[in-house]
Amino acid sequence: MRQELSEQDLRLIHAVQVSPRAPWTTVGPACGMHPITAARRWQRLVDRGLVSVLVTPGPALLRRLATAYLDVECPPSDREAVIAALLVDPRVASITIAGSGRSLFLTLMAASHQALADLVLARIETLPGVLRTELYPITQVYGEGSSWRLDALARSEIRGLDRRSPRAPRPFAVSERHRALFRALSLDARAPVAALAEQVGESPSTTSRRVAAMLASGLVSIRCDVTQEAAGWPILVNYFLRVPAAELDAVGRALAALPENRGSFAVAARPNLFASQWLRHVSDVPYGEARMTGAIPSLEVLDRMVALRVVKRMGRVLDADGRSIGVVPLDPWHESVVTPPAVTDRS
């Protein structure tokens, strides 16, 4: 395993994980760096494709969208062509080349259940080479990637990095302005307000207020992702689980609290729970599974999937080493074909 991140890098990334849009004057001191040094070190990590700050739908927006996981079966000879077609679709948030009898495993986001059905039936299932699909609609999110931490900073060092905003008193309607800002944040969720304002055609003050309102209302979540291999957690394993319906919420929250778990979701399928883990070695898979089943006796593991390669994660296009080499901005409201993203050669 090639370790590309120093201890200082890990401390800096942890600080940004805690407060993704905090200024360098806050982030730098929290991890023992001058703000200019922190900014320069961060840019080097970005340029190497090792870190990304990205936007995802928050709890309030997820309740309005239709999200799902999708198994896609295709022959190995057609896999690259299917990936190329899916890669540029902004409703296909993530693409994993799967093991365990699967070909591809997708994360989908659409504006409505009907839009999700159209995406699967009219777009994905009609691609040449697609033989079969299986849908797992997501009904509840108990934990996702924005809560996963490297734990490189002590608790005392992150006291000034609280990224939580006061919650808005009630949700508000999502306008095209909010959608445009969501798409702009998908390119770089740490971008300065002035850059975001230029992209959406509004004043910086209006854009600043809109970003704050979207965060406070739970419409969006912002997270810092780090390349698995460089961080020392190269193994991604997904578990398809089942528990009694009456225990679903309690077990989902318990799974989300386990430190190795990256995500915990209720799904409307025979497996009614889905969990994902980042692990240091494939030999840790039985340990990760035992941790879950030991803590929750009623939990039944129906299936498990060790990822062979992640080619897209929340809009980021990844190379074979897991480095970010391009971005397709997330757009659950998208209805037309888009052009491929620009890809930077990092070889």
SERO-4910 file (N, C-alpha, C, O; in steps of 0.05 Angstrom, whole numbers):
BEGIN
 pado doro    nc1    nc2    nc3   cac1   cac2   cac3    cc1    cc2    cc3    oc1    oc2    oc3
  Met    A     17    -24      0      0      0      0     18     25      0     36     27     16
  Arg    A     12     43    -18     28     67    -20     15     89     -3     -7     98     -8
  Gln    A     30     99     17     20    120     35     30    147     24     54    152     24
  Glu    A     12    164     15     19    189      2     13    213     20     19    235     12
  Leu    A      1    209     43     -7    231     60     10    231     85     11    211     99
  Ser    A     22    254     91     37    257    115     18    262    139     -6    265    135
  Glu    A     30    262    163     13    267    187      1    295    185    -21    299    193
  Gln    A     17    314    175      6    341    172    -17    342    152    -36    357    155
  Asp    A    -14    327    130    -36    325    111    -61    314    124    -83    325    120
  Leu    A    -58    293    139    -81    280    152    -94    300    172   -119    300    173
  Arg    A    -78    315    186    -90    334    205   -105    356    190   -127    365    199
  Leu    A    -94    365    167   -107    386    152   -134    375    140   -154    389    141
  Ile    A   -133    351    130   -158    339    118   -179    335    140   -202    341    135
  His    A   -171    326    163   -190    323    185   -203    349    192   -227    351    197
  Ala    A   -187    371    193   -199    397    199   -219    405    178   -240    416    185
  Val    A   -214    400    152   -233    407    131   -257    389    132   -279    398    126
  Gln    A   -253    364    140   -276    346    144   -295    357    165   -320    356    161
  Val    A   -285    368    186   -301    378    208   -316    404    199   -339    408    206
  Ser    A   -302    421    184   -313    447    175   -306    452    147   -286    467    142
  Pro    A   -320    441    127   -311    442     99   -309    469     87   -293    473     69
  Arg    A   -324    489     96   -322    516     84   -310    537    103   -311    561     97
  Ala    A   -298    527    124   -285    546    142   -261    560    129   -247    547    113
  Pro    A   -256    585    135   -233    599    122   -206    588    133   -205    575    154
  Trp    A   -185    593    118   -159    582    126   -150    595    152   -134    583    166
  Thr    A   -159    618    158   -152    631    183   -163    615    207   -154    618    229
  Thr    A   -183    599    202   -194    581    223   -182    553    221   -174    541    241
  Val    A   -180    543    196   -170    515    192   -141    513    199   -133    494    213
  Gly    A   -124    532    191    -95    531    195    -88    528    225    -75    509    232
  Pro    A    -97    547    242    -90    545    270   -100    519    283    -87    509    301
  Ala    A   -123    509    274   -134    485    286   -116    461    282   -115    442    299
  Cys    A   -100    461    260    -82    438    256    -53    447    258    -35    433    247
  Gly    A    -48    469    271    -20    478    277     -5    489    253     19    486    252
  Met    A    -19    502    234     -6    513    211    -14    542    208    -35    551    217
  His    A      4    557    195     -3    584    187    -24    582    165    -23    564    149
  Pro    A    -44    600    164    -65    598    144    -54    597    115    -65    582     99
  Ile    A    -33    612    109    -22    610     82    -10    583     76    -14    572     54
  Thr    A      3    572     96     15    545     93     -7    525     89     -5    507     72
  Ala    A    -28    527    105    -50    508    103    -63    510     75    -69    489     63
  Ala    A    -67    534     65    -79    537     39    -62    525     17    -72    512     -2
  Arg    A    -36    530     18    -18    519     -2    -17    489     -1    -17    476    -22
  Arg    A    -15    478     23    -14    449     26    -40    436     15    -39    416      2
  Trp    A    -62    449     21    -88    439     12    -89    439    -19    -98    419    -31
  Gln    A    -80    460    -31    -81    462    -60    -64    441    -73    -71    430    -94
  Arg    A    -41    434    -60    -24    412    -71    -39    386    -70    -38    370    -89
  Leu    A    -54    381    -49    -70    356    -46    -92    356    -67    -97    335    -79
  Val    A   -105    378    -72   -125    380    -93   -113    375   -120   -124    360   -136
  Asp    A    -90    387   -126    -78    384   -152    -69    355   -157    -69    347   -180
  Arg    A    -63    341   -136    -56    313   -139    -80    294   -139    -77    270   -142
  Gly    A   -104    306   -137   -128    290   -138   -134    274   -113   -150    255   -114
  Leu    A   -121    281    -91   -124    265    -66   -147    273    -49   -156    258    -32
  Val    A   -157    298    -52   -179    307    -35   -199    323    -53   -192    334    -73
  Ser    A   -224    323    -44   -245    339    -57   -264    347    -36   -270    332    -17
  Val    A   -275    372    -38   -297    381    -21   -321    382    -39   -322    397    -58
  Leu    A   -341    366    -33   -364    363    -50   -390    366    -36   -392    365    -11
  Val    A   -411    371    -51   -438    375    -40   -455    351    -45   -452    338    -66
  Thr    A   -472    344    -26   -491    322    -29   -518    332    -19   -519    352     -4
  Pro    A   -540    320    -28   -566    328    -17   -567    324     13   -559    304     23
  Gly    A   -577    344     27   -580    342     56   -606    328     63   -621    320     45
  Pro    A   -611    323     89   -634    308     97   -660    319     86   -678    304     78
  Ala    A   -663    346     86   -688    358     76   -692    353     46   -714    348     37
  Leu    A   -670    355     31   -672    351      2   -677    321     -4   -691    315    -23
  Leu    A   -664    304     11   -667    275      6   -696    267      9   -705    248     -4
  Arg    A   -711    280     27   -739    273     30   -755    282      6   -778    271      2
  Arg    A   -745    300    -10   -759    309    -34   -751    294    -59   -766    292    -79
  Leu    A   -727    283    -59   -716    268    -82   -722    239    -81   -732    229    -60
  Ala    A   -718    225   -103   -719    196   -103   -690    186   -107   -677    191   -128
  Thr    A   -680    171    -87   -652    161    -89   -652    131    -86   -670    120    -74
  Ala    A   -633    118    -98   -633     89    -98   -605     79   -105   -588     93   -116
  Tyr    A   -600     54    -98   -578     38   -108   -588     21   -130   -611     13   -131
  Leu    A   -571     15   -149   -578     -1   -172   -556    -21   -179   -533    -12   -185
  Asp    A   -562    -47   -179   -544    -67   -191   -548    -67   -221   -571    -67   -231
  Val    A   -526    -67   -235   -527    -69   -265   -510    -93   -273   -486    -94   -267
  Glu    A   -523   -111   -288   -508   -134   -298   -502   -130   -328   -520   -123   -343
  Cys    A   -477   -134   -335   -469   -132   -363   -445   -150   -368   -430   -155   -349
  Pro    A   -441   -159   -392   -417   -176   -398   -392   -160   -395   -392   -135   -400
  Pro    A   -370   -172   -387   -344   -158   -384   -336   -143   -410   -324   -122   -408
  Ser    A   -344   -154   -433   -336   -141   -458   -351   -115   -462   -341    -98   -478
  Asp    A   -374   -111   -449   -389    -86   -452   -386    -67   -429   -397    -45   -429
  Arg    A   -372    -75   -408   -371    -60   -383   -360    -31   -388   -372    -12   -378
  Glu    A   -338    -28   -402   -326     -2   -405   -345     17   -421   -347     41   -414
  Ala    A   -359      6   -441   -378     23   -456   -401     31   -438   -411     54   -440
  Val    A   -411     14   -421   -433     20   -403   -424     41   -383   -438     60   -378
  Ile    A   -400     38   -372   -389     58   -354   -387     85   -367   -395    105   -355
  Ala    A   -376     86   -391   -373    111   -406   -399    126   -409   -401    150   -407
  Ala    A   -421    110   -415   -447    123   -418   -458    133   -392   -471    154   -391
  Leu    A   -454    118   -371   -464    126   -344   -448    148   -331   -459    164   -316
  Leu    A   -422    150   -338   -404    168   -325   -413    197   -328   -410    213   -309
  Val    A   -424    204   -351   -430    232   -357   -458    240   -348   -466    263   -351
  Asp    A   -473    221   -337   -501    228   -328   -500    239   -300   -491    225   -282
  Pro    A   -509    264   -296   -507    277   -269   -526    266   -249   -525    273   -226
  Arg    A   -544    247   -257   -562    234   -238   -550    208   -228   -560    197   -208
  Val    A   -529    199   -241   -514    175   -231   -491    186   -214   -470    194   -225
  Ala    A   -495    186   -188   -477    199   -170   -451    183   -167   -429    195   -166
  Ser    A   -453    157   -165   -430    140   -160   -432    114   -177   -453    104   -182
  Ile    A   -408    104   -185   -406     80   -200   -384     63   -188   -361     72   -186
  Thr    A   -390     38   -181   -370     20   -170   -369     -5   -187   -390    -17   -194
  Ile    A   -345    -13   -195   -341    -39   -208   -341    -60   -185   -324    -60   -168
  Ala    A   -361    -78   -186   -366    -95   -163   -356   -123   -167   -352   -133   -189
  Gly    A   -351   -136   -145   -346   -165   -144   -372   -179   -135   -393   -168   -136
  Ser    A   -369   -204   -127   -391   -219   -114   -415   -222   -133   -438   -219   -125
  Gly    A   -409   -228   -159   -431   -234   -177   -445   -210   -189   -463   -214   -205
  Arg    A   -436   -186   -183   -447   -162   -195   -428   -151   -216   -404   -157   -215
  Ser    A   -438   -135   -234   -421   -121   -253   -415    -93   -243   -392    -86   -238
  Leu    A   -437    -76   -241   -434    -49   -232   -454    -43   -210   -476    -55   -209
  Phe    A   -447    -25   -192   -465    -17   -170   -466     13   -170   -446     26   -167
  Leu    A   -490     24   -174   -494     52   -178   -509     65   -155   -525     52   -141
  Thr    A   -504     91   -151   -520    108   -134   -535    128   -152   -522    142   -167
  Leu    A   -561    128   -150   -578    145   -167   -592    166   -151   -600    162   -129
  Met    A   -595    190   -163   -611    212   -152   -629    224   -173   -619    231   -195
  Ala    A   -654    226   -168   -673    237   -187   -693    255   -173   -696    253   -148
  Ala    A   -707    272   -188   -725    292   -176   -750    280   -165   -762    292   -148
  Ser    A   -758    256   -175   -783    244   -166   -781    214   -171   -763    204   -185
  His    A   -801    199   -160   -801    170   -165   -805    165   -195   -793    147   -206
  Gln    A   -822    181   -209   -826    177   -237   -800    183   -253   -794    169   -272
  Ala    A   -786    204   -244   -760    210   -258   -740    188   -253   -724    182   -271
  Leu    A   -740    176   -229   -722    153   -224   -730    130   -241   -712    117   -253
  Ala    A   -756    124   -244   -764    102   -261   -756    107   -290   -747     89   -304
  Asp    A   -759    132   -300   -750    138   -327   -720    135   -331   -711    125   -351
  Leu    A   -705    143   -310   -676    140   -312   -668    111   -315   -651    104   -331
  Val    A   -681     93   -299   -674     65   -300   -685     52   -325   -670     38   -339
  Leu    A   -711     56   -331   -724     42   -353   -716     53   -381   -711     37   -399
  Ala    A   -715     79   -383   -711     91   -410   -682     98   -415   -674    101   -439
  Arg    A   -666    100   -395   -638    108   -399   -619     84   -394   -604     77   -412
  Ile    A   -620     73   -370   -599     53   -363   -605     26   -375   -587     14   -387
  Glu    A   -630     17   -373   -636    -10   -383   -635    -12   -414   -633    -34   -424
  Thr    A   -636     11   -427   -634     10   -457   -606     12   -467   -601     11   -491
  Leu    A   -586     15   -450   -559     17   -459   -550    -10   -470   -556    -31   -458
  Pro    A   -536    -10   -493   -526    -35   -504   -508    -49   -484   -490    -37   -473
  Gly    A   -513    -75   -480   -497    -90   -461   -510    -94   -434   -502   -113   -420
  Val    A   -529    -78   -426   -542    -81   -400   -561   -105   -402   -580   -105   -418
  Leu    A   -557   -125   -385   -573   -149   -386   -595   -149   -365   -617   -159   -369
  Arg    A   -589   -137   -341   -608   -139   -319   -602   -117   -299   -579   -109   -296
  Thr    A   -622   -107   -286   -618    -88   -264   -634    -97   -240   -654   -111   -242
  Glu    A   -626    -87   -216   -641    -92   -192   -640    -67   -175   -618    -57   -168
  Leu    A   -663    -56   -168   -665    -30   -155   -669    -33   -125   -683    -51   -116
  Tyr    A   -655    -16   -109   -658    -15    -80   -664     14    -73   -646     30    -66
  Pro    A   -690     22    -73   -697     50    -66   -689     56    -37   -694     40    -19
  Ile    A   -676     79    -33   -668     87     -6   -691    102      7   -702    121     -4
  Thr    A   -699     93     31   -721    105     45   -713    121     69   -728    138     78
  Gln    A   -689    117     79   -680    132    102   -649    132    103   -637    111     98
  Val    A   -637    155    110   -608    157    113   -602    160    143   -611    179    156
  Tyr    A   -587    141    153   -579    142    181   -551    153    185   -544    165    205
  Gly    A   -534    150    165   -507    160    165   -495    159    138   -501    140    123
  Glu    A   -479    179    130   -466    179    104   -438    191    106   -429    197    127
  Gly    A   -425    193     82   -397    200     82   -388    225     96   -365    227    105
  Ser    A   -406    245     99   -398    270    111   -392    267    141   -379    285    153
  Ser    A   -401    245    153   -395    241    182   -371    224    187   -363    220    210
  Trp    A   -358    213    166   -334    197    169   -310    214    174   -306    234    160
  Arg    A   -293    207    193   -270    223    200   -244    207    200   -244    183    205
  Leu    A   -222    221    195   -195    209    197   -186    207    226   -169    190    232
  Asp    A   -196    224    243   -188    224    271   -159    230    275   -145    217    291
  Ala    A   -149    249    260   -121    257    262   -117    280    282    -94    285    291
  Leu    A   -138    294    289   -137    316    308   -149    307    335   -167    291    336
  Ala    A   -138    318    356   -149    314    382   -175    330    385   -180    349    371
  Arg    A   -192    321    404   -218    334    408   -214    364    415   -229    381    406
  Ser    A   -193    369    430   -188    397    438   -180    415    414   -184    439    415
  Glu    A   -169    403    393   -160    418    370   -183    425    351   -180    442    333
  Ile    A   -206    412    354   -228    417    335   -250    433    348   -272    435    336
  Arg    A   -246    443    371   -268    458    385   -277    482    369   -301    489    370
  Gly    A   -258    495    356   -266    519    340   -274    513    312   -277    532    296
  Leu    A   -279    488    306   -285    480    278   -313    469    275   -319    454    257
  Asp    A   -331    477    292   -359    467    290   -372    477    265   -376    501    261
  Arg    A   -378    459    247   -389    466    221   -420    468    220   -432    475    200
  Arg    A   -432    461    243   -462    460    243   -473    488    244   -463    506    258
  Ser    A   -494    492    228   -508    518    227   -534    516    242   -546    494    243
  Pro    A   -544    538    253   -570    537    265   -591    529    245   -591    539    222
  Arg    A   -609    511    253   -629    501    234   -650    523    229   -658    538    247
  Ala    A   -659    524    203   -680    543    196   -706    533    209   -709    510    213
  Pro    A   -724    552    215   -749    544    228   -766    524    212   -780    508    224
  Arg    A   -765    526    186   -781    507    169   -768    506    141   -754    525    133
  Pro    A   -774    485    127   -763    482     99   -775    503     81   -796    515     87
  Phe    A   -761    507     58   -772    526     38   -771    513     11   -758    493      7
  Ala    A   -786    525     -8   -787    515    -35   -760    516    -49   -746    535    -45
  Val    A   -754    495    -64   -729    494    -79   -733    506   -106   -748    495   -123
  Ser    A   -721    529   -111   -724    543   -137   -701    536   -156   -683    521   -148
  Glu    A   -703    546   -180   -681    542   -200   -656    555   -190   -634    545   -196
  Arg    A   -658    576   -174   -634    589   -162   -620    570   -144   -595    568   -144
  His    A   -635    556   -127   -623    536   -109   -610    513   -125   -589    504   -118
  Arg    A   -624    505   -146   -613    483   -162   -587    491   -176   -568    475   -177
  Ala    A   -586    516   -186   -562    526   -199   -539    527   -179   -516    520   -185
  Leu    A   -544    536   -154   -524    537   -134   -515    509   -125   -491    505   -120
  Phe    A   -533    490   -124   -526    462   -118   -507    452   -139   -487    439   -133
  Arg    A   -512    458   -165   -494    449   -186   -467    462   -184   -447    449   -189
  Ala    A   -467    488   -177   -441    502   -175   -425    491   -152   -401    488   -154
  Leu    A   -438    485   -129   -424    473   -107   -414    445   -113   -394    437   -101
  Ser    A   -427    432   -132   -418    405   -139   -390    406   -152   -375    386   -151
  Leu    A   -384    428   -165   -357    431   -178   -336    433   -156   -315    421   -158
  Asp    A   -341    450   -136   -322    454   -114   -337    467    -91   -343    491    -92
  Ala    A   -344    451    -72   -361    461    -50   -345    478    -31   -356    490    -12
  Arg    A   -319    481    -35   -303    499    -19   -296    525    -34   -281    542    -24
  Ala    A   -308    528    -58   -303    552    -74   -312    577    -59   -332    577    -45
  Pro    A   -297    600    -62   -304    625    -49   -332    634    -59   -341    627    -81
  Val    A   -345    649    -42   -372    659    -49   -371    675    -75   -390    673    -91
  Ala    A   -350    691    -79   -349    707   -103   -349    689   -129   -362    696   -148
  Ala    A   -335    666   -128   -334    648   -151   -361    635   -155   -370    632   -178
  Leu    A   -374    627   -133   -401    615   -135   -421    635   -147   -437    629   -164
  Ala    A   -419    660   -137   -437    681   -146   -434    686   -176   -454    690   -190
  Glu    A   -410    686   -186   -405    690   -215   -418    667   -231   -429    672   -252
  Gln    A   -416    643   -221   -427    620   -235   -457    621   -237   -469    613   -257
  Val    A   -471    630   -216   -500    630   -215   -512    657   -223   -536    659   -225
  Gly    A   -495    677   -228   -505    703   -237   -520    719   -216   -539    732   -221
  Glu    A   -510    718   -191   -521    733   -169   -499    749   -155   -476    744   -160
  Ser    A   -507    767   -137   -487    782   -122   -475    764   -100   -488    745    -91
  Pro    A   -450    769    -92   -438    753    -71   -455    753    -45   -456    732    -32
  Ser    A   -467    776    -38   -482    776    -13   -507    758    -15   -513    744      4
  Thr    A   -520    758    -38   -544    740    -42   -535    711    -42   -548    694    -29
  Thr    A   -513    705    -55   -503    678    -56   -495    668    -28   -501    646    -21
  Ser    A   -482    685    -13   -474    678     14   -498    671     31   -498    651     46
  Arg    A   -519    688     30   -543    683     45   -557    657     36   -567    641     52
  Arg    A   -556    652     10   -570    628     -1   -555    602      8   -567    583     15
  Val    A   -528    603      7   -512    580     16   -518    574     46   -523    552     54
  Ala    A   -518    595     62   -523    592     91   -551    581     96   -554    564    113
  Ala    A   -571    590     80   -598    580     84   -601    551     75   -614    536     89
  Met    A   -587    544     54   -589    516     44   -576    497     64   -585    475     68
  Leu    A   -553    505     76   -540    489     97   -557    487    122   -561    466    133
  Ala    A   -568    510    131   -583    511    156   -609    495    154   -618    483    173
  Ser    A   -622    495    130   -647    481    127   -644    451    122   -663    436    121
  Gly    A   -619    442    118   -614    414    111   -618    407     82   -620    383     76
  Leu    A   -620    427     65   -622    421     36   -597    409     25   -598    392      8
  Val    A   -574    418     35   -549    407     25   -531    400     49   -533    410     71
  Ser    A   -513    381     44   -491    374     62   -465    377     47   -464    372     23
  Ile    A   -445    386     60   -418    389     47   -399    371     62   -397    371     86
  Arg    A   -383    356     46   -365    338     58   -338    339     44   -336    347     21
  Cys    A   -317    330     58   -290    328     48   -284    298     44   -285    283     63
  Asp    A   -278    291     19   -271    263     13   -241    261      8   -228    280     -3
  Val    A   -230    239     16   -201    234     12   -198    208     -2   -214    189      2
  Thr    A   -177    206    -18   -172    181    -33   -166    158    -13   -150    161      5
  Gln    A   -181    136    -17   -179    114      2   -151    103      4   -140     99     26
  Glu    A   -138     98    -19   -111     85    -19    -91    102     -4    -76     92     13
  Ala    A    -91    128    -10    -71    146      3    -76    149     33    -57    152     48
  Ala    A   -101    148     41   -108    151     69   -103    125     85   -104    125    110
  Gly    A    -98    103     71    -93     78     85   -118     61     90   -118     43    106
  Trp    A   -141     67     75   -165     52     78   -174     43     50   -195     53     40
  Pro    A   -160     25     37   -165     20      8   -188      1      2   -196      0    -21
  Ile    A   -199    -12     22   -219    -33     17   -247    -21     22   -253    -11     44
  Leu    A   -264    -22      2   -292    -14      5   -309    -39      4   -308    -55    -15
  Val    A   -325    -44     25   -343    -67     25   -371    -57     32   -375    -42     50
  Asn    A   -391    -67     17   -419    -61     21   -433    -85     31   -429   -108     22
  Tyr    A   -451    -81     51   -466   -103     62   -496    -99     57   -506    -77     60
  Phe    A   -509   -121     49   -538   -121     46   -550   -136     69   -545   -160     72
  Leu    A   -565   -123     85   -573   -132    112   -603   -134    115   -618   -121     99
  Arg    A   -612   -149    134   -640   -150    141   -645   -152    171   -631   -166    185
  Val    A   -664   -136    180   -672   -137    208   -702   -136    209   -715   -128    190
  Pro    A   -714   -144    232   -743   -140    234   -751   -111    230   -737    -93    239
  Ala    A   -774   -107    216   -782    -80    209   -785    -62    234   -778    -38    232
  Ala    A   -793    -73    256   -797    -56    280   -770    -46    291   -770    -27    306
  Glu    A   -748    -59    284   -722    -51    294   -706    -35    274   -683    -27    279
  Leu    A   -717    -29    251   -702    -18    229   -689      9    236   -664     11    232
  Asp    A   -703     28    247   -691     54    254   -670     52    275   -649     64    272
  Ala    A   -675     36    296   -656     33    317   -630     20    308   -608     29    315
  Val    A   -633      0    291   -609    -14    281   -594      4    261   -570      4    261
  Gly    A   -609     18    244   -596     36    225   -579     57    239   -557     62    230
  Arg    A   -590     68    261   -574     88    276   -550     75    290   -529     87    291
  Ala    A   -553     50    300   -531     37    313   -509     30    293   -485     33    299
  Leu    A   -516     23    269   -496     17    248   -481     43    241   -457     42    237
  Ala    A   -495     65    239   -483     90    232   -463     99    253   -444    114    247
  Ala    A   -466     90    278   -448     98    299   -422     82    300   -403     91    313
  Leu    A   -421     60    285   -396     44    285   -374     60    269   -380     69    247
  Pro    A   -350     63    281   -330     81    268   -321     72    240   -314     89    224
  Glu    A   -322     47    234   -312     38    208   -334     40    187   -328     37    163
  Asn    A   -359     46    195   -380     48    175   -381     75    162   -382     96    176
  Arg    A   -381     76    136   -383    101    120   -411    109    116   -417    132    112
  Gly    A   -430     90    116   -458     96    111   -476     75    121   -469     52    124
  Ser    A   -501     83    127   -522     65    136   -548     75    125   -556     98    130
  Phe    A   -563     58    110   -587     67     96   -608     46     97   -602     22     95
  Ala    A   -633     54    101   -656     36     98   -663     35     69   -664     56     55
  Val    A   -670     11     58   -677      8     30   -703     -9     29   -708    -26     46
  Ala    A   -718     -4      8   -744    -18      4   -739    -42    -15   -744    -41    -39
  Ala    A   -728    -63     -3   -722    -88    -18   -720   -111      1   -725   -107     25
  Arg    A   -714   -135     -8   -712   -157     11   -690   -151     32   -696   -154     56
  Pro    A   -666   -142     24   -649   -130     45   -661   -103     52   -664    -86     34
  Asn    A   -667    -98     77   -679    -72     84   -660    -53     96   -667    -30    104
  Leu    A   -634    -61     98   -613    -43    107   -588    -47     90   -583    -69     80
  Phe    A   -574    -25     86   -550    -25     70   -528    -11     86   -534     11     97
  Ala    A   -505    -22     88   -483     -9    103   -457    -11     86   -453    -31     72
  Ser    A   -440      9     88   -414      8     74   -392     14     93   -396     29    112
  Gln    A   -369      2     88   -346      5    106   -321     10     89   -318      0     67
  Trp    A   -303     26    100   -275     28     90   -258     13    109   -259     17    134
  Leu    A   -241     -5     99   -224    -22    115   -196    -21    105   -190    -13     83
  Arg    A   -177    -29    123   -149    -27    116   -140    -51     99   -122    -48     82
  His    A   -152    -74    102   -144    -98     87   -169   -115     83   -187   -115     99
  Val    A   -168   -131     61   -191   -148     56   -195   -169     78   -217   -178     82
  Ser    A   -174   -175     93   -176   -194    115   -192   -182    138   -200   -196    156
  Asp    A   -197   -156    137   -213   -143    158   -243   -145    153   -259   -138    170
  Val    A   -251   -156    130   -279   -158    124   -294   -175    144   -315   -167    154
  Pro    A   -284   -199    152   -299   -214    172   -301   -199    199   -321   -202    213
  Tyr    A   -280   -184    206   -281   -169    231   -302   -147    230   -317   -144    249
  Gly    A   -303   -133    207   -324   -112    204   -352   -124    206   -370   -112    218
  Glu    A   -355   -147    193   -381   -160    194   -388   -170    223   -410   -167    232
  Ala    A   -368   -181    236   -372   -191    263   -379   -168    282   -394   -172    301
  Arg    A   -367   -145    278   -373   -122    295   -403   -115    293   -415   -109    313
  Met    A   -413   -116    269   -441   -109    265   -460   -130    277   -478   -124    291
  Thr    A   -455   -156    270   -472   -177    280   -470   -181    310   -489   -189    323
  Gly    A   -445   -176    321   -442   -179    349   -457   -158    365   -467   -163    387
  Ala    A   -457   -134    354   -471   -112    368   -501   -114    364   -516   -103    381
  Ile    A   -510   -127    343   -539   -128    336   -546   -157    330   -545   -165    307
  Pro    A   -554   -172    350   -560   -201    346   -581   -206    325   -580   -227    312
  Ser    A   -601   -188    321   -622   -193    302   -614   -188    273   -630   -193    255
  Leu    A   -589   -178    269   -580   -170    242   -573   -195    226   -557   -212    235
  Glu    A   -584   -197    202   -578   -219    184   -563   -207    160   -573   -189    147
  Val    A   -540   -218    153   -524   -210    130   -533   -227    106   -527   -251    105
  Leu    A   -547   -215     87   -557   -229     64   -535   -231     42   -534   -251     28
  Asp    A   -518   -211     40   -498   -211     19   -477   -190     26   -482   -172     42
  Arg    A   -454   -192     14   -433   -173     18   -419   -169     -9   -418   -187    -25
  Met    A   -408   -145    -14   -395   -139    -39   -370   -123    -34   -371   -101    -24
  Val    A   -347   -135    -41   -322   -120    -40   -318   -107    -67   -318   -119    -88
  Ala    A   -314    -80    -66   -311    -65    -91   -284    -71   -104   -263    -73    -90
  Leu    A   -284    -75   -130   -259    -78   -145   -247    -51   -151   -223    -47   -150
  Arg    A   -264    -32   -159   -255     -5   -165   -279     14   -164   -301      8   -173
  Val    A   -274     38   -154   -294     60   -155   -286     79   -177   -264     90   -176
  Val    A   -303     82   -197   -296     99   -220   -310    127   -218   -302    145   -232
  Lys    A   -330    129   -201   -343    155   -196   -354    155   -168   -367    136   -160
  Arg    A   -349    177   -153   -360    179   -126   -371    207   -122   -357    227   -122
  Met    A   -397    209   -119   -411    234   -114   -403    255   -135   -397    278   -128
  Gly    A   -403    247   -160   -397    265   -182   -367    266   -190   -361    276   -211
  Arg    A   -350    257   -172   -321    258   -178   -313    234   -195   -320    211   -188
  Val    A   -300    238   -217   -289    217   -234   -262    209   -223   -245    226   -220
  Leu    A   -258    183   -218   -233    174   -205   -217    156   -224   -229    142   -241
  Asp    A   -191    157   -222   -174    140   -238   -170    113   -223   -182    109   -202
  Ala    A   -152     96   -234   -148     70   -222   -137     71   -194   -139     52   -179
  Asp    A   -123     93   -187   -112     96   -160   -131    111   -141   -125    116   -119
  Gly    A   -155    116   -151   -175    130   -134   -172    160   -133   -185    173   -117
  Arg    A   -155    171   -150   -151    200   -150   -173    214   -167   -182    203   -187
  Ser    A   -181    237   -158   -201    253   -173   -188    265   -198   -168    279   -196
  Ile    A   -200    259   -222   -189    269   -247   -209    285   -263   -203    294   -285
  Gly    A   -233    288   -252   -253    304   -266   -278    304   -249   -280    291   -228
  Val    A   -298    319   -257   -323    321   -242   -346    325   -261   -345    340   -281
  Val    A   -368    310   -256   -394    314   -269   -412    325   -247   -421    310   -229
  Pro    A   -419    351   -247   -434    362   -226   -461    347   -221   -475    342   -240
  Leu    A   -466    340   -196   -491    327   -190   -515    345   -198   -515    369   -193
  Asp    A   -535    332   -209   -559    347   -217   -583    328   -218   -589    317   -239
  Pro    A   -596    324   -195   -619    305   -194   -642    314   -213   -659    297   -220
  Trp    A   -642    340   -220   -664    350   -237   -658    348   -267   -674    357   -283
  His    A   -635    337   -273   -626    336   -301   -645    319   -318   -654    298   -309
  Glu    A   -649    327   -343   -666    311   -361   -654    308   -389   -666    294   -406
  Ser    A   -631    320   -394   -620    318   -421   -592    307   -420   -580    304   -398
  Val    A   -582    300   -443   -555    288   -445   -534    310   -441   -538    333   -451
  Val    A   -512    304   -427   -491    323   -423   -466    313   -436   -463    290   -443
  Thr    A   -447    332   -440   -421    324   -452   -402    314   -431   -405    321   -408
  Pro    A   -383    297   -439   -364    286   -419   -348    308   -405   -344    330   -417
  Pro    A   -340    303   -380   -324    323   -366   -295    324   -376   -286    304   -387
  Ala    A   -282    346   -372   -254    347   -378   -239    330   -358   -244    332   -334
  Val    A   -220    314   -368   -205    296   -350   -176    304   -352   -164    307   -373
  Thr    A   -164    307   -328   -136    315   -326   -118    290   -324   -124    273   -308
  Asp    A    -98    289   -340    -79    267   -339    -60    270   -316    -45    289   -315
  Arg    A    -61    252   -296    -44    254   -272    -23    231   -272    -11    225   -252
  Ser    A    -19    219   -295      1    198   -296     29    209   -294     48    193   -295
***
